[in-house]
């Protein structure tokens, strides 16, 4: 019967590489969320007060959207 070793340590630098890639991935996701909120606020700011009222918003609500 063959034995399989399942508790080998990670190769040198693998954990550091994983953490760096994870940090970069998180930074990209934060940037994407910020940009989506910025685009939404920009589009909403182009609407008239009447159009904003139709969707249940007022001009003062735009600052808090996406934050």
N, C-alpha and C positions, 0 to 999 in steps of 0.2 A: 504494500500500500504506500502511496506517495504522500508526503506531507507538504502542505502549502503554507508558506510563511505569509501571514496577513498583517503583521504589525511592523512592517518596514517603516523607518522614518522617511519623511519627505526629502527629496534631493536637495542639495545645498542651494539656497537662494529661491526655492520654489515658494516658500511662504512669503518672502519679501516681494517677489514678483506678483503673487496673488494679491497682496495688500495694495501694491501700487496700481495694478489694473483695476481693482475694486474702487479705489479712491478716484481714479480718473473716470470710471463709469458713473460714480455718484455725482461728480462734478458736472458731467455732461447732462445727466438727468435734471440736476438743479437748474442748469442753464436753459434747458428746453422748457421747463416749467415756467421759469421767469419770462422767457421769450413768448410763450403762449399767452401768459397773463398780459404782457405788454401789448401784443397784437390785439387781444380782446378789448383792452381799455382804449386803444387807439380807434378801433372800429366803433365802439360804443360812443366815444366822444364826438364822432362825426354825425351821430343821430341828433335830430331836433328834440326839444323838450317834450313835444307831443309824442314823438315816437318812443322816447324813453318811458314816458308815462304809460304808453300802451303795453309795454313789457314789464311794468311794475317797478321801474327804477326812476331815480331822480339824479340830477347832475352830481350831487354830493355823494352818491353811492359809488361813483366810478373809481374814486381813490381807493376804496376798500376791496375792490374786485381783484381777486388773484393774490391777495396777501395773506 
